[in-house]
């Protein structure tokens, strides 16, 4: 059985750990609130933007813009978006697993895969397991649309030059504090292209555009990439801080439970020590009495 001194040392260590996890929970909660507000404010804009662009894309030929070109998808690029820091439960592990499954499926189809990592955790994991073309690390603590534009600039020009054929974005969609769902989105070519057969009749209504649909696409398609990437960044930021807040809350609860358990052991050890001392005193007294 551990000595009383060892148990006291463990209690002190766990109490310090509890203070750290509680502080990290409070920091994550503050960051989460800010990230959640930004994400929820941007979601309606992103959703409506996608509706407009998909509707427009259904009414033009795929040759209207290079970003709509449908080619034989032999070369595929994937933007994998994880966090830069850990201590957020299974947030990164689930996303990395989803990315691995996606890559495994594409490789089984004899497709060439290349990764663009956003976030240190994904970069570190795939460093020796996949072909990494580019990386963005230590950028998620504070970001704006500039980061999304920077990421988009690294994928738009190569697609136009036909250096690859398809682009996918994999990120954690925020559901609630405890649930972040890995999501795969095809960026290039636009998903609605080639799916006109399944489109509802009202979406096939012809509209007059001013300026022309081609000019609108030229302006909107780069913005489409910016919007989706920025939305994924916001979802990742909110999900990371929400997951960290939940993880630190669980860690604090575990520390409290461990402290209660150690305190019980410490009390038992103290009682055993007191009992042993009393037995020594009684034994000594009896020995003196007999002497």
C-alpha contacts under 8 A as a table, 3 or more apart, distances in Angstrom:
res1	aa1	res2	aa2	distance
2	X	6	X	6.18
2	X	7	X	6.59
3	X	6	X	5.28
3	X	7	X	6.43
3	X	269	X	7.08
4	X	7	X	5.23
4	X	8	X	6.23
4	X	266	X	6.01
4	X	269	X	5.81
4	X	270	X	6.59
5	X	8	X	5.17
5	X	9	X	6.24
6	X	9	X	5.06
6	X	10	X	6.31
7	X	10	X	5.05
7	X	11	X	6.20
7	X	262	X	6.62
7	X	265	X	7.51
7	X	266	X	5.98
8	X	11	X	5.07
8	X	12	X	6.22
8	X	266	X	7.02
9	X	12	X	5.20
9	X	13	X	6.27
10	X	13	X	5.05
10	X	14	X	6.13
10	X	262	X	7.65
11	X	14	X	5.19
11	X	15	X	6.10
11	X	259	X	5.93
11	X	262	X	6.35
11	X	263	X	7.29
12	X	15	X	5.11
12	X	16	X	6.35
13	X	16	X	5.21
13	X	17	X	6.28
14	X	17	X	4.91
14	X	18	X	6.07
14	X	255	X	6.15
14	X	258	X	7.55
14	X	259	X	6.71
15	X	18	X	4.98
15	X	19	X	6.36
15	X	255	X	7.25
15	X	259	X	7.28
16	X	19	X	5.10
16	X	20	X	6.42
17	X	20	X	5.08
17	X	21	X	6.22
17	X	255	X	7.36
18	X	21	X	5.17
18	X	22	X	6.00
18	X	251	X	7.59
18	X	252	X	5.34
18	X	255	X	5.67
18	X	256	X	7.40
19	X	22	X	5.19
19	X	23	X	6.15
20	X	23	X	5.15
20	X	24	X	6.14
21	X	24	X	5.01
21	X	25	X	6.03
21	X	248	X	5.29
21	X	249	X	7.33
21	X	251	X	6.49
21	X	252	X	5.76
22	X	25	X	4.99
22	X	26	X	6.33
22	X	248	X	6.72
22	X	249	X	7.03
22	X	252	X	6.12
23	X	26	X	5.15
23	X	27	X	6.28
24	X	27	X	5.07
24	X	28	X	6.01
24	X	245	X	7.54
24	X	248	X	6.61
25	X	28	X	5.13
25	X	29	X	6.01
25	X	244	X	7.17
25	X	245	X	4.84
25	X	246	X	7.64
25	X	248	X	5.19
25	X	249	X	6.19
26	X	29	X	5.02
26	X	30	X	6.30
26	X	245	X	7.52
27	X	30	X	5.24
27	X	31	X	6.32
28	X	31	X	5.10
28	X	32	X	5.81
28	X	241	X	5.23
28	X	242	X	7.08
28	X	244	X	6.36
28	X	245	X	5.23
29	X	32	X	4.97
29	X	33	X	6.20
29	X	241	X	7.03
29	X	242	X	7.19
29	X	245	X	5.87
30	X	33	X	5.40
30	X	34	X	6.70
31	X	34	X	5.33
31	X	35	X	6.15
31	X	241	X	6.49
32	X	35	X	5.04
32	X	36	X	5.81
32	X	237	X	7.78
32	X	238	X	5.55
32	X	239	X	7.99
32	X	241	X	5.03
32	X	242	X	5.76
33	X	36	X	5.16
33	X	37	X	6.29
34	X	37	X	5.36
34	X	38	X	6.47
35	X	38	X	5.23
35	X	39	X	6.10
35	X	234	X	6.68
35	X	237	X	6.24
35	X	238	X	4.93
36	X	39	X	5.06
36	X	40	X	6.02
36	X	234	X	7.98
36	X	238	X	5.39
37	X	40	X	5.28
37	X	41	X	6.07
38	X	41	X	5.21
38	X	42	X	6.18
38	X	234	X	7.07
39	X	42	X	5.22
39	X	43	X	6.12
39	X	231	X	7.11
39	X	234	X	5.29
39	X	235	X	6.23
39	X	238	X	7.21
40	X	43	X	5.32
40	X	44	X	7.55
41	X	44	X	6.75
41	X	45	X	7.71
42	X	45	X	5.39
42	X	46	X	6.21
42	X	231	X	7.07
43	X	46	X	5.15
43	X	47	X	6.06
43	X	231	X	7.17
44	X	47	X	5.11
44	X	48	X	6.15
45	X	48	X	5.32
45	X	49	X	5.98
46	X	49	X	5.06
46	X	50	X	6.20
46	X	227	X	6.21
46	X	228	X	7.06
46	X	231	X	7.14
47	X	50	X	5.24
47	X	51	X	6.35
48	X	51	X	4.98
48	X	52	X	6.23
49	X	52	X	5.27
49	X	53	X	6.17
49	X	224	X	7.53
50	X	53	X	5.11
50	X	54	X	5.91
50	X	224	X	7.35
51	X	54	X	5.28
51	X	55	X	6.06
52	X	55	X	5.16
52	X	56	X	6.17
53	X	56	X	5.02
53	X	57	X	5.98
53	X	220	X	7.40
53	X	221	X	7.85
53	X	224	X	7.73
54	X	57	X	4.98
54	X	58	X	6.24
54	X	190	X	7.74
54	X	192	X	6.02
55	X	58	X	5.37
55	X	59	X	7.03
55	X	203	X	6.66
56	X	59	X	5.49
56	X	60	X	7.00
56	X	213	X	7.20
56	X	217	X	7.92
57	X	60	X	5.53
57	X	61	X	7.77
57	X	190	X	7.81
57	X	192	X	6.99
57	X	193	X	6.68
57	X	217	X	7.91
58	X	61	X	7.89
58	X	192	X	6.66
58	X	193	X	6.46
58	X	196	X	6.64
58	X	204	X	7.39
59	X	204	X	7.26
59	X	206	X	7.32
60	X	64	X	6.52
60	X	213	X	7.28
60	X	214	X	7.79
61	X	64	X	5.46
62	X	65	X	6.68
62	X	66	X	7.95
62	X	68	X	5.05
62	X	69	X	5.39
62	X	70	X	6.92
62	X	193	X	6.83
63	X	66	X	6.57
63	X	68	X	6.70
63	X	69	X	5.96
64	X	68	X	7.24
64	X	214	X	5.99
65	X	68	X	5.52
65	X	69	X	6.98
65	X	214	X	7.17
65	X	217	X	7.05
65	X	218	X	6.85
66	X	69	X	5.29
66	X	159	X	7.95
66	X	160	X	5.57
67	X	156	X	7.61
67	X	159	X	7.05
67	X	160	X	6.39
67	X	188	X	6.46
67	X	189	X	6.02
67	X	190	X	7.60
67	X	221	X	7.31
68	X	188	X	6.96
68	X	189	X	4.90
68	X	190	X	5.92
68	X	193	X	7.25
69	X	189	X	6.16
70	X	165	X	7.68
70	X	189	X	6.12
70	X	193	X	7.98
71	X	165	X	5.97
72	X	165	X	6.83
73	X	76	X	6.61
73	X	111	X	7.33
73	X	164	X	7.81
73	X	165	X	4.95
73	X	166	X	5.97
74	X	110	X	7.43
74	X	111	X	4.83
74	X	112	X	6.11
74	X	164	X	7.62
74	X	165	X	6.56
75	X	111	X	5.79
75	X	112	X	4.70
75	X	113	X	6.22
75	X	114	X	7.99
75	X	163	X	7.86
75	X	164	X	4.84
75	X	165	X	5.37
75	X	166	X	6.74
76	X	111	X	6.81
76	X	112	X	5.93
76	X	113	X	5.01
76	X	114	X	6.46
76	X	164	X	6.01
76	X	165	X	5.92
76	X	166	X	4.87
76	X	167	X	5.94
76	X	168	X	7.77
77	X	113	X	5.70
77	X	114	X	4.80
77	X	115	X	5.77
77	X	116	X	7.35
77	X	164	X	7.05
77	X	166	X	6.29
77	X	167	X	4.91
77	X	168	X	6.39
78	X	113	X	7.38
78	X	114	X	6.31
78	X	115	X	4.94
78	X	116	X	6.03
78	X	167	X	5.78
78	X	168	X	4.80
78	X	169	X	5.81
78	X	170	X	7.21
79	X	115	X	6.00
79	X	116	X	4.67
79	X	117	X	5.91
79	X	118	X	7.11
79	X	167	X	7.67
79	X	168	X	6.20
79	X	169	X	4.74
79	X	170	X	6.09
80	X	99	X	7.12
80	X	115	X	6.94
80	X	116	X	6.19
80	X	117	X	5.03
80	X	118	X	6.04
80	X	122	X	6.92
80	X	169	X	6.35
80	X	170	X	5.13
80	X	171	X	6.44
81	X	117	X	6.21
81	X	118	X	4.68
81	X	119	X	6.00
81	X	122	X	7.15
81	X	169	X	7.76
81	X	170	X	6.25
81	X	171	X	5.12
81	X	172	X	7.77
81	X	232	X	7.82
81	X	233	X	7.67
81	X	236	X	7.32
82	X	92	X	5.91
82	X	95	X	7.20
82	X	96	X	7.99
82	X	117	X	7.79
82	X	118	X	6.14
82	X	119	X	4.78
82	X	120	X	7.15
82	X	121	X	6.14
82	X	122	X	5.60
82	X	171	X	6.99
82	X	172	X	7.95
82	X	236	X	7.03
83	X	86	X	7.33
83	X	92	X	6.86
83	X	118	X	7.71
83	X	119	X	4.77
83	X	120	X	6.36
83	X	121	X	6.04
83	X	122	X	7.61
83	X	140	X	7.21
83	X	236	X	7.18
83	X	237	X	7.63
83	X	240	X	6.62
84	X	119	X	4.67
84	X	120	X	4.34
84	X	121	X	5.64
84	X	137	X	6.43
84	X	138	X	5.87
84	X	139	X	7.91
84	X	140	X	7.00
85	X	88	X	7.99
85	X	120	X	7.10
85	X	121	X	6.85
86	X	89	X	7.73
86	X	92	X	7.83
86	X	121	X	7.57
87	X	244	X	6.00
87	X	247	X	6.99
87	X	248	X	7.73
88	X	91	X	5.94
88	X	92	X	7.76
88	X	240	X	6.38
88	X	241	X	7.42
88	X	243	X	4.97
88	X	244	X	3.84
88	X	245	X	7.49
88	X	246	X	7.75
88	X	247	X	5.74
88	X	248	X	7.87
89	X	92	X	7.73
89	X	243	X	6.22
89	X	244	X	6.62
89	X	247	X	5.60
90	X	93	X	5.00
90	X	94	X	5.82
90	X	243	X	7.99
91	X	94	X	5.83
91	X	95	X	6.71
91	X	172	X	7.79
91	X	180	X	6.99
91	X	239	X	7.65
91	X	240	X	6.65
91	X	243	X	6.52
92	X	95	X	5.21
92	X	96	X	6.05
92	X	121	X	7.06
92	X	122	X	7.59
93	X	96	X	5.19
93	X	97	X	6.09
94	X	97	X	5.12
94	X	98	X	6.22
94	X	182	X	6.98
95	X	98	X	5.05
95	X	99	X	6.14
95	X	170	X	7.68
95	X	171	X	6.78
95	X	172	X	6.57
95	X	182	X	5.48
96	X	99	X	5.00
96	X	100	X	6.09
96	X	122	X	6.77
97	X	100	X	5.08
97	X	101	X	6.23
98	X	101	X	5.15
98	X	102	X	6.17
98	X	182	X	6.60
99	X	102	X	5.03
99	X	103	X	6.09
99	X	170	X	6.91
100	X	103	X	5.11
100	X	104	X	5.98
101	X	104	X	5.02
101	X	105	X	6.18
102	X	105	X	5.19
102	X	106	X	6.37
103	X	106	X	5.15
103	X	107	X	6.04
103	X	113	X	6.94
104	X	107	X	5.14
104	X	108	X	6.16
105	X	108	X	5.19
105	X	109	X	6.65
106	X	109	X	5.11
106	X	110	X	6.74
106	X	111	X	5.58
106	X	112	X	7.77
106	X	113	X	7.47
107	X	110	X	5.02
107	X	111	X	5.14
107	X	112	X	6.70
107	X	113	X	7.18
108	X	111	X	7.38
113	X	130	X	7.90
113	X	131	X	7.10
114	X	130	X	7.03
114	X	131	X	5.02
114	X	132	X	5.85
114	X	133	X	6.36
115	X	130	X	7.00
115	X	131	X	5.98
115	X	132	X	4.65
115	X	133	X	5.83
115	X	134	X	7.24
116	X	132	X	5.93
116	X	133	X	5.64
116	X	134	X	4.89
116	X	135	X	5.65
117	X	120	X	7.78
117	X	122	X	6.13
117	X	123	X	5.51
117	X	132	X	7.22
117	X	134	X	6.39
117	X	135	X	4.61
117	X	136	X	6.24
118	X	122	X	7.17
118	X	123	X	7.35
118	X	135	X	5.69
118	X	136	X	4.64
118	X	137	X	6.08
119	X	122	X	5.89
119	X	123	X	6.48
119	X	135	X	7.57
119	X	136	X	6.00
119	X	137	X	4.75
119	X	138	X	6.77
119	X	139	X	7.49
119	X	140	X	7.32
120	X	123	X	5.04
120	X	124	X	6.02
120	X	136	X	7.61
120	X	137	X	5.03
120	X	138	X	6.85
121	X	124	X	5.24
121	X	125	X	6.24
122	X	125	X	5.18
122	X	126	X	6.08
123	X	126	X	5.45
123	X	127	X	5.63
123	X	135	X	6.95
123	X	137	X	7.98
124	X	127	X	5.29
125	X	128	X	7.45
125	X	129	X	7.46
126	X	129	X	4.78
126	X	130	X	5.48
126	X	132	X	7.62
127	X	130	X	6.47
127	X	131	X	7.81
127	X	132	X	6.96
128	X	131	X	8.00
132	X	135	X	7.50
136	X	139	X	6.57
137	X	140	X	7.58
138	X	141	X	6.83
139	X	142	X	6.47
139	X	143	X	6.49
139	X	147	X	7.88
140	X	143	X	5.87
140	X	233	X	7.63
140	X	237	X	6.92
143	X	146	X	7.39
143	X	147	X	6.31
144	X	147	X	5.97
144	X	148	X	7.39
144	X	230	X	7.80
145	X	148	X	5.11
145	X	149	X	6.24
145	X	226	X	7.44
145	X	230	X	6.20
146	X	149	X	5.08
146	X	150	X	6.14
147	X	150	X	5.01
147	X	151	X	6.28
147	X	230	X	7.78
148	X	151	X	5.17
148	X	152	X	6.09
148	X	226	X	5.40
148	X	227	X	7.71
148	X	229	X	5.49
148	X	230	X	5.12
148	X	233	X	7.78
149	X	152	X	4.98
149	X	153	X	6.06
149	X	226	X	5.53
150	X	153	X	5.23
150	X	154	X	6.72
151	X	154	X	5.40
151	X	155	X	6.98
151	X	229	X	7.74
152	X	155	X	5.35
152	X	156	X	6.04
152	X	222	X	7.72
152	X	225	X	6.13
152	X	226	X	6.16
152	X	229	X	7.50
153	X	156	X	5.54
153	X	157	X	6.68
154	X	157	X	6.75
154	X	158	X	7.31
155	X	158	X	5.69
155	X	159	X	6.35
156	X	159	X	5.35
156	X	160	X	6.38
156	X	222	X	7.61
157	X	160	X	5.19
157	X	161	X	6.24
158	X	161	X	4.96
158	X	162	X	6.19
158	X	163	X	5.20
158	X	164	X	6.86
159	X	162	X	4.92
159	X	163	X	5.74
159	X	164	X	5.63
159	X	165	X	6.63
159	X	166	X	7.90
160	X	163	X	7.64
162	X	165	X	6.54
164	X	167	X	7.99
165	X	188	X	7.68
166	X	186	X	7.60
166	X	187	X	7.62
166	X	188	X	5.28
166	X	189	X	6.39
167	X	186	X	5.98
167	X	187	X	5.41
167	X	188	X	4.95
167	X	189	X	7.43
168	X	184	X	6.70
168	X	185	X	5.55
168	X	186	X	4.36
168	X	187	X	5.53
168	X	188	X	7.18
169	X	184	X	5.74
169	X	185	X	5.09
169	X	186	X	6.26
169	X	187	X	6.77
169	X	229	X	7.91
170	X	182	X	6.88
170	X	183	X	5.55
170	X	184	X	4.57
170	X	185	X	6.42
171	X	182	X	5.62
171	X	183	X	5.46
171	X	184	X	6.85
171	X	232	X	6.23
171	X	235	X	7.93
171	X	236	X	6.73
172	X	180	X	5.45
172	X	181	X	5.15
172	X	182	X	4.30
172	X	183	X	5.84
172	X	232	X	7.61
172	X	235	X	6.69
172	X	236	X	5.81
172	X	239	X	7.01
173	X	180	X	5.44
173	X	181	X	4.99
173	X	182	X	6.06
173	X	183	X	6.13
173	X	232	X	7.43
173	X	235	X	5.64
173	X	236	X	7.03
173	X	239	X	7.33
174	X	177	X	7.78
174	X	179	X	6.84
174	X	180	X	4.73
174	X	181	X	6.51
174	X	235	X	5.47
174	X	236	X	7.28
174	X	238	X	6.84
174	X	239	X	5.25
175	X	178	X	7.88
175	X	179	X	5.45
175	X	180	X	5.50
175	X	181	X	6.90
176	X	179	X	5.15
176	X	180	X	6.80
176	X	239	X	7.80
176	X	242	X	7.64
177	X	180	X	7.62
177	X	239	X	6.93
177	X	242	X	4.61
177	X	243	X	5.93
177	X	245	X	7.86
177	X	246	X	6.80
178	X	242	X	7.03
178	X	243	X	6.05
178	X	246	X	6.60
179	X	243	X	7.82
180	X	239	X	6.04
186	X	189	X	7.25
186	X	190	X	7.13
186	X	191	X	6.38
187	X	190	X	5.90
187	X	191	X	7.25
187	X	225	X	6.99
188	X	191	X	7.37
189	X	193	X	7.26
190	X	193	X	5.77
191	X	194	X	7.74
191	X	195	X	7.71
192	X	195	X	5.39
192	X	196	X	7.13
193	X	196	X	7.01
194	X	197	X	7.96
195	X	198	X	5.94
195	X	199	X	7.02
196	X	199	X	5.19
199	X	203	X	6.56
199	X	204	X	7.46
200	X	203	X	5.61
200	X	204	X	7.19
201	X	204	X	5.37
201	X	205	X	7.31
202	X	205	X	5.69
209	X	212	X	5.17
209	X	213	X	5.91
210	X	213	X	7.64
211	X	215	X	6.33
211	X	216	X	6.70
212	X	215	X	5.33
212	X	216	X	6.35
213	X	216	X	5.03
213	X	217	X	6.08
214	X	217	X	5.10
214	X	218	X	6.23
215	X	218	X	5.03
215	X	219	X	6.52
216	X	219	X	5.23
216	X	220	X	5.90
217	X	220	X	4.95
217	X	221	X	5.50
218	X	221	X	6.03
218	X	222	X	7.47
219	X	222	X	6.52
219	X	223	X	6.99
220	X	223	X	5.00
220	X	224	X	5.98
221	X	224	X	4.82
221	X	225	X	6.63
222	X	225	X	5.31
222	X	226	X	6.44
223	X	226	X	4.89
223	X	227	X	6.00
224	X	227	X	5.17
224	X	228	X	6.25
225	X	228	X	5.35
225	X	229	X	6.05
226	X	229	X	5.33
226	X	230	X	5.93
227	X	230	X	5.18
227	X	231	X	6.00
228	X	231	X	5.07
228	X	232	X	6.16
229	X	232	X	5.05
229	X	233	X	6.21
230	X	233	X	4.96
230	X	234	X	6.26
231	X	234	X	5.10
231	X	235	X	6.13
232	X	235	X	5.02
232	X	236	X	5.97
233	X	236	X	5.06
233	X	237	X	6.10
234	X	237	X	5.10
234	X	238	X	6.14
235	X	238	X	5.24
235	X	239	X	5.89
236	X	239	X	5.07
236	X	240	X	5.86
237	X	240	X	5.22
237	X	241	X	6.30
238	X	241	X	5.43
238	X	242	X	5.98
239	X	242	X	5.04
239	X	243	X	5.89
240	X	243	X	5.17
240	X	244	X	6.07
241	X	244	X	4.97
241	X	245	X	5.96
242	X	245	X	5.08
242	X	246	X	6.28
243	X	246	X	5.16
243	X	247	X	6.04
244	X	247	X	4.92
244	X	248	X	5.96
245	X	248	X	5.28
245	X	249	X	6.10
246	X	249	X	5.05
246	X	250	X	6.23
247	X	250	X	5.14
247	X	251	X	6.12
248	X	251	X	4.81
248	X	252	X	6.04
249	X	252	X	5.11
249	X	253	X	6.29
250	X	253	X	5.07
250	X	254	X	6.14
251	X	254	X	4.99
251	X	255	X	6.16
252	X	255	X	5.03
252	X	256	X	6.30
253	X	256	X	5.10
253	X	257	X	6.27
254	X	257	X	5.05
254	X	258	X	6.08
255	X	258	X	4.99
255	X	259	X	6.03
256	X	259	X	5.06
256	X	260	X	6.27
257	X	260	X	5.17
257	X	261	X	6.29
258	X	261	X	5.00
258	X	262	X	6.03
259	X	262	X	5.05
259	X	263	X	5.89
260	X	263	X	5.07
260	X	264	X	6.21
261	X	264	X	5.19
261	X	265	X	6.39
262	X	265	X	4.97
262	X	266	X	5.99
263	X	266	X	4.86
263	X	267	X	6.10
264	X	267	X	5.17
264	X	268	X	6.27
265	X	268	X	5.06
265	X	269	X	6.07
266	X	269	X	5.01
266	X	270	X	6.06
267	X	270	X	5.02
267	X	271	X	6.10
268	X	271	X	5.08
268	X	272	X	6.09
269	X	272	X	5.03
269	X	273	X	6.12
270	X	273	X	5.02
270	X	274	X	6.12
271	X	274	X	5.04
271	X	275	X	5.99
272	X	275	X	5.03
272	X	276	X	6.07
273	X	276	X	5.07
273	X	277	X	6.21
274	X	277	X	5.07
274	X	278	X	6.14
275	X	278	X	5.06
275	X	279	X	6.11
276	X	279	X	5.06
276	X	280	X	6.23
277	X	280	X	5.03
277	X	281	X	6.24
278	X	281	X	5.01
278	X	282	X	6.05
279	X	282	X	5.09
279	X	283	X	5.89
280	X	283	X	5.04
280	X	284	X	5.99
281	X	284	X	5.05
281	X	285	X	6.06
282	X	285	X	5.06
282	X	286	X	6.15
283	X	286	X	5.22
283	X	287	X	6.14
284	X	287	X	5.06
284	X	288	X	6.21
285	X	288	X	5.13
285	X	289	X	6.16
286	X	289	X	4.97
286	X	290	X	6.19
287	X	290	X	5.25
287	X	291	X	6.15
288	X	291	X	4.96
